[in-house]
């Protein structure tokens, strides 16, 4: 019974991959789209964990740890450190998303440019989810 379910699921996945490949091959600039490309696109989407949900205890522990870290410091060091290391992953994701929506509206843009930008946005999203931590509520005030 389990073997039949696994075979059926694999057939569904192969069907979806073939459908994506067929659709992409009709687009200008994607005539050489193959099964590996379609699988890569599906894998990128499957790795998106979304926002991390923390329990009340985890939030309290995080706040307590943050309070002990900031005792005796003026808080400016953390801001300067962020500026020196560059934008955070979430900021890069938002910037790529904004750029992508702008580029879609430009007559000079090509599908290849959009796909390249989509890959950059996906990389930022992947890095964002691996380092995502729920911010304390006082951060928003």
Backbone as CSV, one residue per row, in Angstrom:
resi,resn,N_x,N_y,N_z,CA_x,CA_y,CA_z,C_x,C_y,C_z
1,UNK,0.822,-1.193,0.000,0.000,0.000,0.000,0.864,1.254,0.000
2,UNK,1.890,1.297,0.863,2.794,2.444,0.954,3.531,2.644,-0.369
3,UNK,3.902,1.519,-1.002,4.636,1.598,-2.262,3.784,2.239,-3.347
4,UNK,2.485,1.907,-3.387,1.585,2.499,-4.370,1.440,4.001,-4.138
5,UNK,1.340,4.409,-2.869,1.236,5.836,-2.547,2.492,6.588,-2.963
6,UNK,3.665,5.995,-2.713,4.923,6.624,-3.101,5.034,6.755,-4.616
7,UNK,4.624,5.720,-5.332,4.672,5.768,-6.799,3.703,6.808,-7.339
8,UNK,2.526,6.903,-6.718,1.534,7.879,-7.154,2.033,9.305,-6.902
9,UNK,2.667,9.525,-5.736,3.208,10.843,-5.423,4.333,11.208,-6.382
10,UNK,5.189,10.247,-6.697,6.289,10.495,-7.643,5.745,10.812,-9.035
11,UNK,4.680,10.131,-9.431,4.060,10.408,-10.731,3.472,11.816,-10.758
12,UNK,2.867,12.236,-9.638,2.316,13.592,-9.557,3.420,14.636,-9.677
13,UNK,4.533,14.390,-8.992,5.669,15.319,-9.043,6.230,15.385,-10.453
14,UNK,6.410,14.231,-11.090,6.923,14.214,-12.464,5.979,14.945,-13.410
15,UNK,4.673,14.785,-13.196,3.692,15.474,-14.034,3.787,16.981,-13.868
16,UNK,3.932,17.441,-12.619,4.050,18.876,-12.358,5.334,19.434,-12.960
17,UNK,6.424,18.695,-12.818,7.709,19.142,-13.370,7.624,19.222,-14.882
18,UNK,7.049,18.224,-15.512,6.911,18.235,-16.973,6.016,19.381,-17.440
19,UNK,4.966,19.660,-16.686,4.076,20.765,-17.041,4.804,22.101,-16.951
20,UNK,5.565,22.291,-15.883,6.339,23.534,-15.736,7.357,23.653,-16.863
21,UNK,8.036,22.566,-17.169,9.041,22.579,-18.232,8.392,22.934,-19.572
22,UNK,7.221,22.345,-19.855,6.534,22.622,-21.117,6.109,24.085,-21.218
23,UNK,5.602,24.638,-20.131,5.174,26.041,-20.130,6.379,26.958,-20.328
24,UNK,7.458,26.687,-19.587,8.650,27.539,-19.683,9.287,27.479,-21.064
25,UNK,9.246,26.328,-21.691,9.886,26.202,-22.999,9.170,27.018,-24.078
26,UNK,7.930,27.457,-23.802,7.225,28.299,-24.767,7.551,29.772,-24.599
27,UNK,8.201,30.140,-23.486,8.546,31.532,-23.230,9.842,31.910,-23.939
28,UNK,9.915,33.128,-24.486,11.141,33.567,-25.134,12.299,33.603,-24.123
29,UNK,13.413,33.030,-24.487,14.582,32.998,-23.621,14.653,31.756,-22.757
30,UNK,13.610,30.942,-22.759,13.584,29.733,-21.933,13.355,28.480,-22.775
31,UNK,13.717,28.536,-24.032,13.528,27.402,-24.918,14.316,26.177,-24.457
32,UNK,15.400,26.411,-23.718,16.267,25.311,-23.286,15.982,24.884,-21.847
33,UNK,14.828,25.246,-21.340,14.443,24.860,-19.982,14.287,23.348,-19.929
34,UNK,14.933,22.727,-18.944,14.840,21.273,-18.831,14.273,20.866,-17.478
35,UNK,14.207,19.578,-17.254,13.623,19.039,-16.025,14.400,19.495,-14.789
36,UNK,15.725,19.597,-14.895,16.544,20.032,-13.756,16.208,21.466,-13.343
37,UNK,15.995,22.346,-14.332,15.623,23.731,-14.027,14.285,23.781,-13.284
38,UNK,13.314,23.018,-13.771,12.001,23.004,-13.129,12.094,22.450,-11.716
39,UNK,12.889,21.415,-11.511,13.064,20.843,-10.169,13.729,21.855,-9.240
40,UNK,14.697,22.620,-9.755,15.374,23.634,-8.941,14.383,24.698,-8.490
41,UNK,13.505,25.137,-9.390,12.514,26.154,-9.037,11.559,25.630,-7.966
42,UNK,11.145,24.379,-8.107,10.246,23.796,-7.110,10.954,23.617,-5.770
43,UNK,12.231,23.244,-5.799,12.995,23.067,-4.557,13.153,24.384,-3.814
44,UNK,13.369,25.470,-4.532,13.522,26.779,-3.896,12.247,27.126,-3.137
45,UNK,11.103,26.868,-3.731,9.835,27.161,-3.069,9.592,26.255,-1.872
46,UNK,10.032,25.012,-1.941,9.774,24.084,-0.839,10.625,24.400,0.383
47,UNK,11.736,25.125,0.211,12.612,25.458,1.329,12.161,26.704,2.085
48,UNK,11.128,27.382,1.611,10.657,28.598,2.262,9.837,28.218,3.486
49,UNK,10.418,28.408,4.653,9.754,28.012,5.897,8.792,29.078,6.408
50,UNK,8.787,30.237,5.813,7.918,31.309,6.279,8.447,31.908,7.565
51,UNK,7.565,32.533,8.319,7.986,33.150,9.566,8.062,32.107,10.678
52,UNK,9.069,32.241,11.487,9.245,31.336,12.605,8.305,31.750,13.730
53,UNK,7.586,30.794,14.294,6.671,31.078,15.388,7.332,30.630,16.680
54,UNK,7.438,31.553,17.630,8.068,31.265,18.896,7.009,31.119,19.982
55,UNK,7.293,30.270,20.951,6.398,30.117,22.091,6.603,31.294,23.037
56,UNK,5.699,31.438,23.998,5.818,32.520,24.983,7.128,32.406,25.756
57,UNK,7.502,31.178,26.108,8.730,30.976,26.871,9.957,31.362,26.045
58,UNK,9.966,31.020,24.758,11.095,31.380,23.894,11.215,32.897,23.750
59,UNK,10.091,33.577,23.663,10.107,35.037,23.564,10.653,35.644,24.855
60,UNK,10.186,35.124,26.005,10.670,35.633,27.288,12.168,35.394,27.436
61,UNK,12.637,34.207,27.059,14.069,33.905,27.137,14.877,34.835,26.241
62,UNK,14.358,35.097,25.061,15.055,35.971,24.125,15.142,37.393,24.687
63,UNK,14.062,37.859,25.298,14.064,39.195,25.885,15.033,39.269,27.053
64,UNK,15.051,38.248,27.879,15.974,38.232,29.013,17.421,38.215,28.538
65,UNK,17.722,37.427,27.514,19.078,37.383,26.965,19.463,38.732,26.378
66,UNK,18.512,39.378,25.698,18.785,40.680,25.083,19.038,41.731,26.147
67,UNK,18.279,41.685,27.240,18.463,42.648,28.326,19.844,42.511,28.951
68,UNK,20.317,41.297,29.144,21.636,41.100,29.750,22.742,41.495,28.790
69,UNK,22.504,41.367,27.504,23.515,41.762,26.521,23.675,43.268,26.451
70,UNK,22.586,44.014,26.675,22.651,45.467,26.503,22.994,46.203,27.780
71,UNK,23.065,45.515,28.919,23.415,46.186,30.169,24.854,46.686,30.065
72,UNK,25.037,47.976,30.314,26.379,48.557,30.280,26.793,49.059,28.913
73,UNK,25.950,48.878,27.885,26.293,49.417,26.571,25.281,50.475,26.201
74,UNK,25.687,51.364,25.330,24.798,52.461,24.972,23.880,52.115,23.806
75,UNK,24.069,50.946,23.192,23.200,50.524,22.103,23.660,51.003,20.741
76,UNK,24.545,51.994,20.688,25.012,52.499,19.405,25.938,51.516,18.714
77,UNK,26.641,50.696,19.483,27.565,49.730,18.890,26.829,48.752,17.991
78,UNK,25.658,48.294,18.412,24.896,47.343,17.609,24.451,47.983,16.300
79,UNK,24.041,49.250,16.340,23.626,49.925,15.120,24.805,50.127,14.182
80,UNK,25.948,50.529,14.701,27.131,50.729,13.859,27.596,49.415,13.251
81,UNK,27.485,48.325,14.009,27.905,47.030,13.497,27.048,46.622,12.309
82,UNK,25.742,46.883,12.367,24.846,46.552,11.271,25.191,47.379,10.037
83,UNK,25.501,48.648,10.231,25.843,49.499,9.101,27.131,49.037,8.425
84,UNK,28.104,48.579,9.199,29.380,48.154,8.631,29.258,46.835,7.885
85,UNK,28.408,45.928,8.336,28.307,44.626,7.691,27.368,44.639,6.500
86,UNK,26.609,45.676,6.304,25.723,45.773,5.158,24.282,45.469,5.539
87,UNK,23.402,45.423,4.534,21.981,45.207,4.825,21.725,43.784,5.311
88,UNK,20.657,43.653,6.105,20.256,42.331,6.577,19.585,41.586,5.429
89,UNK,19.424,40.262,5.616,18.818,39.432,4.576,17.392,39.880,4.275
90,UNK,16.646,40.258,5.305,15.265,40.684,5.082,15.210,41.990,4.280
91,UNK,16.169,42.881,4.540,16.225,44.135,3.780,16.585,43.866,2.317
92,UNK,17.494,42.931,2.090,17.864,42.570,0.715,16.675,41.954,-0.006
93,UNK,15.888,41.135,0.703,14.713,40.509,0.104,13.695,41.568,-0.310
94,UNK,13.421,42.523,0.563,12.448,43.579,0.258,12.941,44.420,-0.926
95,UNK,14.247,44.723,-0.937,14.801,45.505,-2.043,14.679,44.748,-3.362
96,UNK,14.976,43.454,-3.344,14.872,42.646,-4.574,13.426,42.554,-5.025
97,UNK,12.513,42.422,-4.085,11.093,42.350,-4.420,10.619,43.659,-5.054
98,UNK,11.060,44.789,-4.504,10.701,46.095,-5.053,11.284,46.274,-6.445
99,UNK,12.543,45.902,-6.596,13.195,46.013,-7.904,12.506,45.125,-8.935
100,UNK,12.092,43.945,-8.516,11.429,43.031,-9.438,10.098,43.609,-9.928
101,UNK,9.320,44.206,-9.018,8.041,44.791,-9.443,8.276,45.986,-10.362
102,UNK,9.347,46.752,-10.121,9.675,47.875,-11.002,10.101,47.368,-12.378
103,UNK,10.957,46.341,-12.397,11.490,45.828,-13.654,10.396,45.214,-14.523
104,UNK,9.401,44.599,-13.888,8.290,44.006,-14.646,7.535,45.051,-15.451
105,UNK,7.523,46.295,-14.983,6.763,47.358,-15.645,7.559,48.073,-16.736
106,UNK,8.837,47.744,-16.863,9.684,48.411,-17.845,9.606,47.696,-19.195
107,UNK,9.470,48.453,-20.255,9.400,47.877,-21.598,10.715,47.239,-22.018
108,UNK,11.826,47.747,-21.486,13.140,47.251,-21.887,13.517,45.937,-21.197
109,UNK,12.767,45.517,-20.211,13.152,44.320,-19.445,12.870,43.059,-20.249
110,UNK,13.670,42.041,-19.943,13.482,40.751,-20.609,13.149,39.699,-19.557
111,UNK,12.645,38.570,-20.028,12.301,37.479,-19.123,13.548,36.932,-18.431
112,UNK,14.668,36.964,-19.119,15.918,36.471,-18.532,16.325,37.328,-17.342
113,UNK,16.188,38.635,-17.475,16.513,39.525,-16.360,15.597,39.270,-15.169
114,UNK,14.316,39.043,-15.447,13.368,38.786,-14.366,13.679,37.475,-13.644
115,UNK,14.045,36.446,-14.407,14.375,35.161,-13.780,15.643,35.294,-12.948
116,UNK,16.629,36.021,-13.449,17.865,36.226,-12.683,17.558,36.968,-11.380
117,UNK,16.753,37.997,-11.466,16.372,38.748,-10.271,15.544,37.878,-9.322
118,UNK,14.711,36.998,-9.871,13.929,36.073,-9.041,14.858,35.151,-8.267
119,UNK,15.926,34.683,-8.901,16.884,33.817,-8.209,17.590,34.569,-7.082
120,UNK,17.914,35.824,-7.320,18.548,36.644,-6.276,17.567,36.837,-5.121
121,UNK,16.310,37.115,-5.452,15.290,37.289,-4.421,15.095,35.993,-3.635
122,UNK,15.110,34.849,-4.330,14.967,33.559,-3.658,16.136,33.280,-2.722
123,UNK,17.343,33.675,-3.131,18.514,33.502,-2.266,18.370,34.336,-0.999
124,UNK,17.931,35.580,-1.156,17.723,36.441,0.008,16.628,35.872,0.906
125,UNK,15.574,35.324,0.300,14.484,34.734,1.083,14.966,33.518,1.862
126,UNK,15.780,32.710,1.211,16.310,31.514,1.875,17.190,31.910,3.060
127,UNK,18.047,32.891,2.860,18.920,33.340,3.947,18.110,34.020,5.043
128,UNK,17.042,34.706,4.649,16.190,35.385,5.619,15.506,34.376,6.529
129,UNK,15.036,33.269,5.964,14.326,32.288,6.780,15.266,31.498,7.675
130,UNK,16.528,31.348,7.265,17.454,30.597,8.110,17.921,31.418,9.296
131,UNK,17.836,32.744,9.179,18.279,33.596,10.277,17.133,34.360,10.918
132,UNK,15.899,34.031,10.508,14.738,34.771,11.015,14.522,34.480,12.486
133,UNK,14.385,35.519,13.235,14.076,35.432,14.654,12.983,36.448,14.927
134,UNK,12.020,36.047,15.707,10.926,36.949,16.025,11.456,38.114,16.851
135,UNK,11.118,39.336,16.439,11.588,40.532,17.133,10.742,40.775,18.373
136,UNK,11.347,41.356,19.407,10.564,41.666,20.603,9.543,42.740,20.305
137,UNK,8.451,42.733,21.024,7.371,43.680,20.767,7.812,45.119,20.967
138,UNK,8.751,45.356,21.880,9.174,46.737,22.121,9.955,47.307,20.921
139,UNK,10.377,46.442,20.022,11.073,46.901,18.813,10.145,47.751,17.932
140,UNK,8.849,47.529,18.014,7.887,48.205,17.162,7.387,49.516,17.733
141,UNK,7.820,49.892,18.941,7.357,51.133,19.560,8.439,52.176,19.556
